[in-house]
Amino acid sequence: MKTIEVKTNIMCGSCIAKVTPTLNEVIGENNWKVDTTNPKKVLTVTNENLSEAEVIKAVEKAGYKAESLL
């Protein structure tokens, strides 16, 4: 398994609820979490097959922004 972390604008539980169907579909249920207490709102993804670009695309598909932490 590899871990990908990206900065997002997913701010709260309501935002997480909005992205959940899309992220579950693309990334897989229980393979991602958003740390809304972190100022960068870091989305952590644990997955074998996805690239960082695919994770960012999934967040954007859900209507939010994501970018590399680097």
Secondary structure, DSSP 8 states (H G I E B T S, - for coil): -EEEEEEE---SHHHHHHHHHHHHHHT-TTSEEEETTSTT-EEEEEESS--HHHHHHHHHHTT--EEE--
